[in-house]
């Protein structure tokens, strides 16, 4: 290959400054974790739980081992079954969105719907349905005023 060596040297030097800054920042952040703030924390002696805190801090308990981890339950479905159930739910959601999209329904045929509704009301309601003033007058006549205050 006839590639100049300076190209590769410049490429390797270019990333050194950001890496050094990142390492310095990481070291500063981790320096705060070097000492535990809880090791020398003091409990207020006037606190009602001071005795319980001191007793719990002195108790030495063994750490759990990996052998104490319970086995996987037998009645849990496998990961592939969970994935299939998720795919089914997502498919149903996509179908629901497709079926209820803004362009899937219209208000066409509202005249025939209104005619069917008027026919179901009978002959006495037909004149009122076409006249809003007559409808309002009929509603006022049907209304019962509230009882007077006592």
GULO-313588 format. One record per residue: chain; z, x, y of N, C-alpha, C in turn. Coordinates in Angstrom, 2 decimals, m for minus. Atoms other than C-alpha are relative to their C-alpha. Example, Ala and Ser with C-alpha at 12.3 -4.5 7.8 and 13.67 -1.06 7.14 Angstrom:
# GULO-313588
- A; 0.00; 0.89; m1.19; 7.80; 12.30; m4.50; 0.00; 0.90; 1.20
- A; m0.06; m0.82; m1.19; 7.14; 13.67; m1.06; 0.73; m0.77; 1.09
END
This chain:
# GULO-313588
- A; 0.00; 0.83; m1.18; 0.00; 0.00; 0.00; 0.00; 0.87; 1.23
- A; 0.09; m0.74; m1.24; m0.79; 1.18; 3.48; 0.73; m0.75; 1.12
- A; m0.79; 0.69; m1.01; 2.00; m0.52; 5.43; 0.96; 1.01; 0.59
- A; m0.87; m0.99; m0.63; 3.99; 1.44; 7.97; 1.46; m0.28; m0.35
- A; m1.41; 0.13; 0.36; 7.61; 2.09; 7.11; 0.81; m0.58; 1.14
- A; m0.77; 0.50; m1.14; 8.73; 1.16; 10.64; 0.09; m1.53; m0.01
- A; m0.05; 1.45; 0.05; 7.90; m2.49; 10.00; 1.21; m0.45; m0.81
- A; m1.12; 0.38; 0.85; 10.47; m2.69; 7.21; 1.33; 0.43; 0.61
- A; m1.23; m0.46; m0.63; 13.06; m0.69; 9.14; 0.40; m0.95; 1.13
- A; m0.31; 0.92; m1.09; 12.82; m3.02; 12.15; 0.48; m1.34; m0.55
- A; m0.40; 1.28; 0.59; 13.11; m6.05; 9.92; 1.43; 0.07; m0.49
- A; m1.36; m0.08; 0.52; 16.31; m4.77; 8.35; 1.01; 0.16; 1.13
- A; m0.92; m0.18; m1.12; 17.86; m3.83; 11.72; 0.17; m1.30; 0.79
- A; m0.01; 1.21; m0.81; 17.04; m7.18; 13.29; 1.16; m0.92; m0.36
- A; m1.04; 0.92; 0.42; 19.61; m9.12; 11.26; 1.39; 0.59; m0.03
- A; m1.31; m0.63; 0.11; 22.48; m6.64; 11.52; 0.98; m0.49; 1.06
- A; m0.92; 0.42; m1.06; 23.95; m7.77; 14.84; 0.57; m1.40; m0.28
- A; m0.58; 1.31; 0.31; 24.30; m11.45; 13.92; 0.92; 0.03; m1.21
- A; m0.87; m0.10; 1.17; 25.74; m10.49; 10.55; 1.33; 0.63; 0.38
- A; m1.25; m0.65; m0.42; 28.29; m8.19; 12.18; 0.87; m0.96; 0.80
- A; m0.76; 0.99; m0.78; 29.30; m10.91; 14.63; 0.59; m1.06; m0.91
- A; m0.48; 1.02; 0.93; 29.59; m13.47; 11.83; 1.16; 0.54; m0.84
- A; m1.09; m0.60; 0.79; 31.73; m11.07; 9.76; 1.26; 0.15; 0.85
- A; m1.15; m0.14; m0.88; 33.98; m10.39; 12.75; 0.68; m1.34; 0.25
- A; m0.57; 1.34; m0.19; 34.44; m14.10; 13.42; 0.71; m0.49; m1.25
- A; m0.64; 0.41; 1.25; 35.19; m14.77; 9.76; 1.31; 0.74; m0.20
- A; m1.23; m0.77; 0.15; 37.76; m11.96; 9.75; 1.09; m0.52; 0.92
- A; m0.98; 0.56; m0.94; 39.46; m13.41; 12.84; 0.55; m1.33; m0.50
- A; m0.44; 1.30; 0.50; 39.57; m16.86; 11.33; 0.90; 0.14; m1.22
- A; m0.81; m0.19; 1.21; 40.92; m15.61; 8.01; 1.31; 0.72; 0.29
- A; m1.24; m0.69; m0.34; 43.56; m13.48; 9.74; 1.11; m1.01; 0.27
- A; m1.01; 1.04; m0.22; 45.32; m16.69; 10.73; 0.56; m0.56; m1.28
- A; m0.45; 0.52; 1.30; 45.60; m17.62; 7.06; 0.80; 1.03; m0.79
- A; m0.66; m1.07; 0.75; 47.21; m14.32; 6.06; 1.47; m0.29; m0.22
- A; m1.42; 0.32; 0.14; 50.76; m15.52; 6.68; 0.17; m1.52; m0.03
- A; m0.24; 1.43; 0.11; 52.07; m18.92; 5.72; 0.96; m0.45; 1.10
- A; m0.91; 0.47; m1.03; 53.58; m20.80; 8.66; 1.18; m0.78; m0.58
- A; m1.07; 0.78; 0.62; 55.70; m22.74; 6.20; 1.11; 0.87; m0.58
- A; m0.99; m0.88; 0.61; 57.55; m19.68; 4.88; 1.24; 0.11; 0.87
- A; m1.16; m0.14; m0.87; 59.76; m19.35; 7.94; 0.27; m1.26; 0.82
- A; m0.22; 1.25; m0.72; 59.67; m22.97; 9.08; 1.45; m0.45; m0.18
- A; m1.40; 0.44; 0.02; 63.08; m24.32; 9.96; 0.05; m1.52; m0.03
- A; m0.21; 1.44; 0.06; 64.29; m27.80; 9.14; 1.15; m0.32; 0.93
- A; m1.04; 0.43; m0.93; 66.30; m29.59; 11.77; 1.24; m0.41; m0.80
- A; m1.19; 0.34; 0.79; 69.86; m29.69; 10.39; 0.51; m1.41; 0.29
- A; m0.46; 1.35; m0.32; 70.48; m33.03; 12.14; m0.87; m1.06; m0.68
- A; 0.89; 0.95; 0.64; 67.64; m34.61; 10.19; 0.65; m0.63; m1.22
- A; m0.60; 0.70; 1.14; 68.53; m37.17; 7.55; m0.55; 0.52; m1.33
- A; 0.57; m0.52; 1.23; 66.28; m35.45; 5.02; 0.16; 1.51; m0.14
- A; m0.15; m1.47; 0.01; 67.40; m31.85; 5.71; 0.50; 0.48; m1.36
- A; m0.54; m0.42; 1.29; 69.43; m31.62; 2.48; m1.05; m0.15; m1.09
- A; 1.03; 0.21; 1.02; 66.58; m33.06; 0.39; m1.10; 1.05; 0.12
- A; 1.05; m1.00; m0.21; 64.05; m30.66; 1.94; 0.47; 1.36; m0.51
- A; m0.52; m1.29; 0.44; 66.28; m27.64; 1.30; 0.08; 0.07; m1.52
- A; m0.11; 0.03; 1.46; 66.90; m28.70; m2.32; m1.40; 0.07; m0.63
- A; 1.36; m0.01; 0.56; 63.18; m29.33; m2.97; m0.67; 1.36; 0.20
- A; 0.60; m1.31; m0.25; 62.25; m25.95; m1.45; 0.52; 1.04; m0.98
- A; m0.59; m0.97; 0.93; 64.58; m24.11; m3.86; m0.40; m0.24; m1.45
- A; 0.34; 0.31; 1.39; 63.32; m25.81; m7.04; m1.23; 0.81; m0.41
- A; 1.10; m0.77; 0.54; 61.10; m23.56; m9.11; m0.55; m0.77; m1.19
- A; 0.63; 0.76; 1.08; 58.65; m25.43; m11.28; m1.20; 0.80; m0.50
- A; 1.18; m0.71; 0.52; 55.96; m24.08; m13.57; m1.28; m0.70; 0.47
- A; 1.29; 0.55; m0.37; 52.35; m24.54; m12.52; m0.65; m0.62; m1.24
- A; 0.68; 0.57; 1.17; 50.25; m26.79; m14.76; m1.07; 0.95; m0.52
- A; 1.02; m0.84; 0.62; 47.90; m25.11; m17.18; m1.24; m0.84; m0.26
- A; 1.23; 0.70; 0.31; 44.33; m25.97; m18.07; 0.13; m0.83; m1.28
- A; m0.19; 0.75; 1.24; 45.56; m27.16; m21.47; 0.62; m1.37; 0.28
- A; m0.63; 1.27; m0.33; 47.45; m29.98; m19.70; m0.96; m1.00; 0.63
- A; 0.98; 0.92; m0.57; 44.29; m31.50; m18.26; m0.36; m1.00; m1.09
- A; 0.28; 0.99; 1.05; 43.75; m34.78; m20.11; m1.48; m0.01; m0.37
- A; 1.40; 0.06; 0.40; 40.57; m35.25; m22.11; m0.72; m1.15; 0.73
- A; 0.81; 1.04; m0.64; 37.73; m37.36; m20.73; 0.17; m1.30; m0.78
- A; m0.16; 1.27; 0.72; 38.31; m41.04; m21.54; m1.29; m0.38; m0.74
- A; 1.15; 0.37; 0.82; 36.03; m42.49; m24.21; m0.73; m1.22; 0.55
- A; 0.61; 1.24; m0.46; 35.38; m45.77; m22.38; m0.73; 0.16; 1.33
- A; 0.72; m0.24; m1.25; 33.69; m44.16; m19.35; m1.47; 0.19; m0.34
- A; 1.42; m0.12; 0.30; 29.92; m44.55; m19.27; m0.51; 1.38; 0.43
- A; 0.52; m1.33; m0.33; 27.87; m41.35; m19.17; m0.69; 0.02; 1.36
- A; 0.60; m0.16; m1.32; 26.33; m39.97; m16.01; m1.38; m0.64; 0.07
- A; 1.33; 0.61; 0.00; 22.85; m41.17; m17.01; 0.10; m1.52; 0.17
- A; m0.17; 1.44; m0.16; 24.16; m44.75; m17.24; 0.36; m0.33; 1.45
- A; m0.30; 0.18; m1.42; 25.66; m44.43; m13.75; m1.28; 0.13; 0.83
- A; 1.24; m0.20; m0.73; 22.32; m43.10; m12.51; m0.93; m1.20; m0.17
- A; 0.84; 1.17; 0.24; 20.50; m46.03; m14.12; 0.51; m1.20; 0.79
- A; m0.58; 1.11; m0.75; 22.92; m48.51; m12.54; m0.29; 0.15; 1.49
- A; 0.30; m0.25; m1.41; 22.42; m46.90; m9.12; m1.46; m0.29; 0.28
- A; 1.42; 0.27; m0.18; 18.66; m47.04; m9.55; m0.28; m1.50; m0.02
- A; 0.17; 1.45; 0.03; 18.90; m50.74; m10.48; 0.44; m0.64; 1.31
- A; m0.51; 0.56; m1.25; 21.01; m51.52; m7.41; m0.94; 0.33; 1.16
- A; 0.92; m0.38; m1.07; 18.68; m49.57; m5.14; m1.32; m0.74; m0.11
- A; 1.22; 0.76; 0.19; 15.67; m51.30; m6.66; 0.16; m1.45; 0.45
- A; m0.26; 1.37; m0.44; 17.23; m54.72; m6.11; 0.13; m0.07; 1.52
- A; m0.10; m0.03; m1.46; 18.08; m53.73; m2.53; m1.35; 0.11; 0.66
- A; 1.35; m0.14; m0.54; 14.50; m52.66; m1.89; m0.77; m1.31; m0.15
- A; 0.68; 1.28; 0.21; 13.23; m55.92; m3.41; 0.51; m1.04; 0.99
- A; m0.57; 0.95; m0.94; 15.63; m57.94; m1.25; m0.51; 0.26; 1.42
- A; 0.54; m0.33; m1.33; 14.52; m56.09; 1.90; m1.47; m0.39; 0.11
- A; 1.41; 0.36; m0.01; 10.88; m56.62; 0.95; m0.17; m1.52; 0.10
- A; 0.12; 1.46; 0.00; 11.42; m60.34; 0.30; 0.50; m0.64; 1.29
- A; m0.55; 0.58; m1.22; 13.38; m60.89; 3.52; m0.46; 0.72; 1.25
- A; 0.52; m0.72; m1.16; 11.31; m58.72; 5.82; m0.43; m0.98; 1.08
- A; 0.30; 0.87; m1.15; 10.41; m60.09; 9.24; m1.31; m0.75; m0.18
- A; 1.31; 0.64; 0.11; 6.83; m60.93; 8.25; m0.14; m0.86; m1.26
- A; 0.13; 0.73; 1.26; 7.64; m62.74; 4.99; 0.21; m1.50; 0.14
- A; m0.16; 1.43; m0.17; 8.41; m66.16; 6.46; m0.49; m0.41; 1.38
- A; 0.50; 0.52; m1.27; 7.02; m68.34; 9.21; 0.57; m1.39; 0.21
- A; m0.44; 1.35; m0.31; 7.78; m71.63; 10.88; m1.14; m0.99; m0.13
- A; 1.12; 0.92; 0.21; 4.53; m73.21; 9.73; 0.50; m1.22; m0.76
- A; m0.36; 1.22; 0.71; 4.78; m76.78; 8.55; 1.25; m0.66; 0.51
- A; m1.22; 0.62; m0.53; 7.69; m77.71; 10.79; m0.22; m1.47; 0.35
- A; 0.28; 1.41; m0.30; 5.95; m80.96; 11.75; 0.19; m0.86; m1.24
- A; m0.18; 0.78; 1.23; 5.85; m82.13; 8.14; 1.47; m0.07; m0.38
- A; m1.44; 0.03; 0.26; 9.51; m81.16; 7.75; 0.69; m1.02; 0.89
- A; m0.60; 0.95; m0.92; 10.45; m83.16; 10.84; m0.37; m1.43; m0.38
- A; 0.42; 1.35; 0.41; 8.44; m86.15; 9.60; 0.79; m0.46; m1.22
- A; m0.81; 0.35; 1.17; 10.25; m86.07; 6.25; 1.43; m0.32; 0.40
- A; m1.36; 0.24; m0.44; 13.60; m85.88; 8.03; 0.10; m1.35; 0.71
- A; m0.02; 1.30; m0.69; 12.73; m88.86; 10.25; m0.15; m1.15; m0.98
- A; 0.15; 1.06; 1.00; 11.59; m90.88; 7.23; 1.30; m0.20; m0.76
- A; m1.26; 0.15; 0.74; 14.89; m90.15; 5.49; 1.06; m0.70; 0.84
- A; m0.97; 0.67; m0.86; 16.80; m91.47; 8.52; m0.22; m1.51; 0.04
- A; 0.30; 1.43; m0.04; 15.08; m94.82; 8.42; m0.73; m0.37; 1.29
- A; 0.80; 0.47; m1.13; 13.26; m96.99; 10.98; 0.79; m0.05; 1.30
- A; m0.76; 0.14; m1.24; 16.14; m97.38; 13.46; 0.15; 1.32; 0.75
- A; m0.18; m1.29; m0.67; 16.32; m93.64; 14.22; m1.30; 0.56; 0.52
- A; 1.30; m0.56; m0.39; 12.59; m93.08; 14.77; m0.22; m0.03; 1.51
- A; 0.21; m0.04; m1.44; 12.47; m94.16; 18.44; 0.92; 1.00; 0.71
- A; m0.98; m0.90; m0.64; 15.56; m92.11; 19.29; m0.45; 1.45; m0.17
- A; 0.39; m1.38; 0.26; 14.11; m88.93; 17.72; m1.05; 0.48; 0.98
- A; 1.05; m0.40; m0.93; 11.18; m88.95; 20.15; 0.45; m0.05; 1.45
- A; m0.49; 0.16; m1.38; 13.27; m89.76; 23.26; 1.37; 0.65; 0.14
- A; m1.30; m0.67; m0.13; 16.03; m87.30; 24.16; 1.01; m0.81; 0.80
- A; m0.93; 0.81; m0.81; 17.50; m89.65; 26.78; 0.61; m1.11; m0.84
- A; m0.52; 1.07; 0.87; 17.80; m92.46; 24.23; 0.99; 0.58; m1.00
- A; m0.93; m0.64; 0.93; 19.44; m90.04; 21.80; 1.34; 0.27; 0.68
- A; m1.24; m0.30; m0.73; 21.97; m88.94; 24.43; 0.76; m1.28; 0.28
- A; m0.65; 1.28; m0.29; 22.69; m92.58; 25.38; 0.66; m0.56; m1.27
- A; m0.57; 0.48; 1.26; 23.23; m93.51; 21.71; 1.23; 0.80; m0.38
- A; m1.16; m0.83; 0.33; 25.60; m90.59; 21.25; 1.18; m0.34; 0.91
- A; m1.08; 0.39; m0.92; 27.60; m91.60; 24.36; 0.61; m1.33; m0.43
- A; m0.52; 1.30; 0.43; 27.91; m95.15; 23.03; 0.85; 0.14; m1.26
- A; m0.77; m0.21; 1.24; 29.15; m93.87; 19.65; 1.29; 0.75; 0.24
- A; m1.15; m0.88; m0.23; 31.66; m91.48; 21.20; 1.25; m0.82; 0.26
- A; m1.30; 0.62; m0.23; 35.32; m92.42; 21.20; 0.76; 0.90; 0.96
- A; m0.73; m0.86; m0.92; 37.29; m91.23; 24.20; 1.35; 0.41; m0.59
- A; m1.30; m0.45; 0.52; 40.46; m89.25; 23.52; 1.11; m0.92; 0.54
- A; m1.10; 0.83; m0.47; 43.78; m91.05; 23.83; 0.56; 0.55; 1.30
- A; m0.57; m0.49; m1.26; 45.47; m90.87; 27.22; 1.22; 0.88; m0.25
- A; m1.17; m0.86; 0.17; 48.11; m88.18; 27.69; 1.28; m0.79; 0.17
- A; m1.27; 0.72; m0.08; 51.71; m89.34; 27.27; 0.92; 0.64; 0.97
END
